[in-house]
Amino acid sequence: MDDLKLLVPSEADVLVRELRSFQPWDMGSEEWNQHHESLEKLNMQAILDATVSQDEPIQELLVTHRKIPTLVEELIAVEMWKQKVFPVLCKLEDFMPQNTFPIYMVLHHEASIINLLETVFFHKEVCESAEDTILDLVDYCHRKLTLLVAQSGRGAPPEEEGEYSTPMKELQKEAELMEFHIALKALSVLRYITDCVDQLGHSKRTQCLYPVCFLFPDKLQQFESGYWQTVTPSQQQKLSKLDGQVWIALYNLLLSPEARARYCLTSFAKGQLLKLRAFLTDTLLDQLPNLADLQGFLDHLALTEAQPPKKDLVLEQIPEIWDRLERENEGKWQAIAKYQLQHVFSPLEQDLRLQAQRWAETYRLDVLEAVAPEQPRCAYCSAEASKRCSRCQNEWYCCRECQVKHWEKHRKACVLAAQGDRAK
C-alpha cells in the first residue's frame, strides 16, 4: 500500500483549488459530476495517506487554500437537496428512469464529503480553518445525531434485503441505509470538534452536548467496521470504537473549564447527565482510565443543587448556511425537481455509457481494496466473501447461491459498469 498513489501532489493541488460549492439546482449536472469525481479522488487519497501514517497533503492543501468552509457549505447544500428535492422525485408517478445511478451519485455525495471531513478533522488546524462555518458543521452533526437518536427508539436500521416494485423505491431504501452511515461519520466529526472545545462558543458547545448523551445502543448488536455484528455475552462489556467516540466527546465537553463555566446545569440537564453513571462500570474504566475524572464530575454533580435558568443577555452566533439556502430556494423545490427530471436524471444511453467509463476510472479497484476497512462482505448476506462478480468486478459474494439471489438487484449496476469497462 505504501506505493499506491491515486493523485500526484500537483494534481491534488489543482483539484483542491478548483473545489467549490454547488446550489441544490446544480446537483447532478455535468459540471457537478466532474466536481464529484474530483472530490472522490481527494477522499480516497486522504484515506490512503492516513492509513499508511505518512504526511497528509490533502489535509494541508484544504487548510492552505481555505477549502474547509467550501466543503461544509457543499455538505449542507446536498443535505438540503436530499430533504427537499429527492422526496419530490420519488413521488412523481411519471418518473421511471431506466437507470438510477445518476441520482444515487448525488445521494452518495453527502457521504463522500462527510467521510473526507472525518479523515481530515483529526487535525486541530482543520477545525480552526473552518472559521465561522464550524457552527454550521456542528448544527449539521446535531441534526444527524438527533435522527440517529430517534432511530434508536425504533431499533436497528432496516435490513438491506427486500424487494421493491420500482427502482425509485429501491433507491429510497438505499438512501435510508446511507443516512445511518452518514450519522455515524457525523459522530466522529463531532468528536474531533470537541478536541477544540475551548475555542468553541457557548452555542456550539451546547449543541455538541445534547445529542451525544443519548447514543448508547443496545449491546445485543453493535455496528463495527461497516456492519452490524451480534455481540456475545462475553463481549458485551468490550468498548466499541463508536462507544469510545461518544465517551471521548462527553469527556471533552463536560470537563472543559470553559464549558463548565458557561453551560447552565438546570435540573433537566442535570438529570440527563446523571444517567451516564449507570454506564460507567469498572470494566469501562479499565478500558478508558481517563473516564475516572468524568465519574468524579458526575458524583459531584449529584450532590450539588441544580442551577436556575440564566436570565442574562446572551449574544450568540447562529448557523446561517441552511437558513440562507432555504430562503433562496423557497417555493422552488418542485420546479427544481421537474427541471432535473428532464435535463439531468434522464440521460441518453450514450451519455450514460460515457459517465460509466468515468466512474470506472475514478473508482479504481486497487484503491477501493486498499481503503476497505476489512475483508470484503457478501452483497447479499454480509458474510465474509472471497468471490467477485466476474462481469463488473465490483460486488463480492460468499457463494454462488447468494450471487444468484442478488442478481435481480445487482443486474442494472453490473451491466452499466461492464459497459463502462468496455468503453475504455
Solvent accessible surface area in square Angstrom, and as a share of the most:
residue,aa,sasa,rsa
1,M,105,0.47
2,D,113,0.59
3,D,142,0.74
4,L,40,0.20
5,K,87,0.37
6,L,21,0.11
7,L,4,0.02
8,V,82,0.47
9,P,97,0.61
10,S,77,0.50
11,E,69,0.31
12,A,3,0.03
13,D,35,0.18
14,V,74,0.43
15,L,23,0.11
16,V,0,0.00
17,R,141,0.52
18,E,114,0.51
19,L,4,0.02
20,R,102,0.37
21,S,34,0.22
22,F,6,0.03
23,Q,46,0.21
24,P,0,0.00
25,W,103,0.36
26,D,42,0.22
27,M,0,0.00
28,G,9,0.09
29,S,33,0.21
30,E,99,0.44
31,E,98,0.44
32,W,1,0.00
33,N,20,0.10
34,Q,94,0.42
35,H,17,0.08
36,H,1,0.00
37,E,20,0.09
38,S,22,0.14
39,L,0,0.00
40,E,5,0.02
41,K,54,0.23
42,L,0,0.00
43,N,11,0.06
44,M,8,0.03
45,Q,4,0.02
46,A,3,0.03
47,I,40,0.20
48,L,4,0.02
49,D,1,0.00
50,A,41,0.32
51,T,72,0.42
52,V,39,0.22
53,S,100,0.65
54,Q,77,0.34
55,D,116,0.60
56,E,31,0.14
57,P,39,0.24
58,I,2,0.01
59,Q,10,0.05
60,E,91,0.41
61,L,30,0.15
62,L,0,0.00
63,V,40,0.23
64,T,96,0.56
65,H,40,0.18
66,R,157,0.57
67,K,31,0.13
68,I,0,0.00
69,P,26,0.17
70,T,29,0.17
71,L,2,0.01
72,V,0,0.00
73,E,38,0.17
74,E,1,0.00
75,L,0,0.00
76,I,1,0.01
77,A,1,0.01
78,V,0,0.00
79,E,2,0.01
80,M,0,0.00
81,W,0,0.00
82,K,21,0.09
83,Q,85,0.38
84,K,58,0.25
85,V,0,0.00
86,F,14,0.06
87,P,48,0.30
88,V,21,0.12
89,L,1,0.00
90,C,27,0.16
91,K,160,0.68
92,L,38,0.19
93,E,165,0.74
94,D,122,0.63
95,F,11,0.05
96,M,142,0.64
97,P,16,0.10
98,Q,157,0.70
99,N,19,0.10
100,T,23,0.13
101,F,63,0.26
102,P,19,0.12
103,I,1,0.01
104,Y,63,0.24
105,M,8,0.04
106,V,0,0.00
107,L,0,0.00
108,H,48,0.21
109,H,0,0.00
110,E,0,0.00
111,A,19,0.15
112,S,2,0.01
113,I,0,0.00
114,I,0,0.00
115,N,24,0.12
116,L,0,0.00
117,L,0,0.00
118,E,35,0.16
119,T,23,0.13
120,V,1,0.00
121,F,3,0.01
122,F,128,0.53
123,H,42,0.19
124,K,113,0.48
125,E,81,0.37
126,V,0,0.00
127,C,9,0.06
128,E,111,0.50
129,S,19,0.12
130,A,0,0.00
131,E,84,0.38
132,D,95,0.49
133,T,22,0.13
134,I,11,0.06
135,L,3,0.02
136,D,7,0.04
137,L,0,0.00
138,V,0,0.00
139,D,21,0.11
140,Y,0,0.00
141,C,0,0.00
142,H,46,0.21
143,R,51,0.18
144,K,4,0.02
145,L,0,0.00
146,T,58,0.34
147,L,89,0.44
148,L,20,0.10
149,V,43,0.25
150,A,55,0.43
151,Q,28,0.13
152,S,70,0.45
153,G,72,0.69
154,R,179,0.65
155,G,41,0.39
156,A,59,0.46
157,P,12,0.08
158,P,58,0.36
159,E,127,0.57
160,E,93,0.42
161,E,79,0.35
162,G,46,0.45
163,E,174,0.78
164,Y,80,0.31
165,S,94,0.61
166,T,44,0.26
167,P,41,0.26
168,M,11,0.05
169,K,101,0.43
170,E,48,0.21
171,L,8,0.04
172,Q,71,0.32
173,K,20,0.09
174,E,50,0.22
175,A,13,0.10
176,E,93,0.42
177,L,22,0.11
178,M,20,0.09
179,E,42,0.19
180,F,17,0.07
181,H,73,0.33
182,I,1,0.00
183,A,4,0.03
184,L,20,0.10
185,K,67,0.28
186,A,0,0.00
187,L,4,0.02
188,S,6,0.04
189,V,0,0.00
190,L,1,0.00
191,R,35,0.13
192,Y,31,0.12
193,I,0,0.00
194,T,0,0.00
195,D,47,0.24
196,C,3,0.02
197,V,10,0.06
198,D,77,0.40
199,Q,131,0.58
200,L,12,0.06
201,G,32,0.30
202,H,53,0.24
203,S,18,0.12
204,K,17,0.07
205,R,10,0.04
206,T,50,0.29
207,Q,42,0.19
208,C,0,0.00
209,L,8,0.04
210,Y,111,0.42
211,P,2,0.01
212,V,0,0.00
213,C,12,0.07
214,F,64,0.27
215,L,21,0.11
216,F,38,0.16
217,P,62,0.39
218,D,99,0.51
219,K,52,0.22
220,L,115,0.57
221,Q,75,0.33
222,Q,31,0.14
223,F,22,0.09
224,E,32,0.14
225,S,42,0.27
226,G,34,0.33
227,Y,58,0.22
228,W,86,0.30
229,Q,58,0.26
230,T,104,0.60
231,V,10,0.06
232,T,65,0.38
233,P,116,0.73
234,S,105,0.68
235,Q,88,0.39
236,Q,53,0.24
237,Q,104,0.46
238,K,132,0.56
239,L,39,0.20
240,S,11,0.07
241,K,150,0.64
242,L,41,0.20
243,D,9,0.05
244,G,9,0.09
245,Q,27,0.12
246,V,2,0.01
247,W,5,0.02
248,I,57,0.29
249,A,0,0.00
250,L,0,0.00
251,Y,57,0.22
252,N,28,0.14
253,L,5,0.03
254,L,7,0.03
255,L,34,0.17
256,S,7,0.05
257,P,104,0.65
258,E,62,0.28
259,A,7,0.05
260,R,125,0.46
261,A,78,0.60
262,R,124,0.45
263,Y,46,0.18
264,C,26,0.16
265,L,27,0.14
266,T,35,0.21
267,S,81,0.52
268,F,125,0.52
269,A,13,0.10
270,K,33,0.14
271,G,33,0.32
272,Q,33,0.15
273,L,4,0.02
274,L,38,0.19
275,K,117,0.49
276,L,2,0.01
277,R,104,0.38
278,A,86,0.66
279,F,95,0.39
280,L,9,0.04
281,T,53,0.31
282,D,113,0.59
283,T,56,0.33
284,L,13,0.06
285,L,28,0.14
286,D,114,0.59
287,Q,68,0.30
288,L,40,0.20
289,P,91,0.57
290,N,98,0.50
291,L,4,0.02
292,A,53,0.41
293,D,83,0.43
294,L,0,0.00
295,Q,56,0.25
296,G,39,0.37
297,F,20,0.08
298,L,0,0.00
299,D,63,0.33
300,H,116,0.52
301,L,9,0.04
302,A,32,0.25
303,L,158,0.79
304,T,47,0.27
305,E,159,0.71
306,A,39,0.30
307,Q,77,0.34
308,P,103,0.65
309,P,98,0.62
310,K,112,0.47
311,K,195,0.83
312,D,109,0.56
313,L,159,0.79
314,V,87,0.50
315,L,159,0.79
316,E,85,0.38
317,Q,95,0.42
318,I,128,0.65
319,P,28,0.18
320,E,85,0.38
321,I,3,0.01
322,W,39,0.14
323,D,61,0.32
324,R,57,0.21
325,L,1,0.01
326,E,58,0.26
327,R,159,0.58
328,E,73,0.33
329,N,0,0.00
330,E,134,0.60
331,G,75,0.72
332,K,98,0.42
333,W,34,0.12
334,Q,107,0.48
335,A,65,0.51
336,I,13,0.06
337,A,0,0.00
338,K,108,0.46
339,Y,117,0.44
340,Q,0,0.00
341,L,31,0.15
342,Q,121,0.54
343,H,121,0.54
344,V,23,0.13
345,F,2,0.01
346,S,62,0.40
347,P,52,0.33
348,L,117,0.58
349,E,87,0.39
350,Q,119,0.53
351,D,64,0.33
352,L,15,0.08
353,R,112,0.41
354,L,109,0.54
355,Q,19,0.08
356,A,4,0.03
357,Q,40,0.18
358,R,60,0.22
359,W,18,0.06
360,A,26,0.20
361,E,84,0.38
362,T,4,0.02
363,Y,49,0.19
364,R,80,0.29
365,L,63,0.31
366,D,65,0.34
367,V,0,0.00
368,L,65,0.32
369,E,88,0.40
370,A,19,0.15
371,V,33,0.19
372,A,47,0.36
373,P,107,0.67
374,E,59,0.27
375,Q,82,0.36
376,P,40,0.25
377,R,54,0.20
378,C,3,0.02
379,A,30,0.23
380,Y,67,0.26
381,C,59,0.35
382,S,47,0.30
383,A,42,0.33
384,E,110,0.49
385,A,2,0.01
386,S,85,0.55
387,K,112,0.47
388,R,60,0.22
389,C,3,0.02
390,S,98,0.63
391,R,119,0.44
392,C,4,0.02
393,Q,67,0.30
394,N,78,0.40
395,E,53,0.24
396,W,58,0.20
397,Y,2,0.01
398,C,40,0.24
399,C,40,0.24
400,R,157,0.57
401,E,105,0.47
402,C,14,0.08
403,Q,41,0.18
404,V,87,0.50
405,K,129,0.55
406,H,18,0.08
407,W,89,0.31
408,E,128,0.57
409,K,68,0.29
410,H,9,0.04
411,R,89,0.32
412,K,82,0.35
413,A,28,0.21
414,C,0,0.00
415,V,43,0.25
416,L,6,0.03
417,A,21,0.16
418,A,5,0.04
419,Q,27,0.12
420,G,0,0.00
421,D,60,0.31
422,R,162,0.59
423,A,49,0.38
424,K,128,0.54
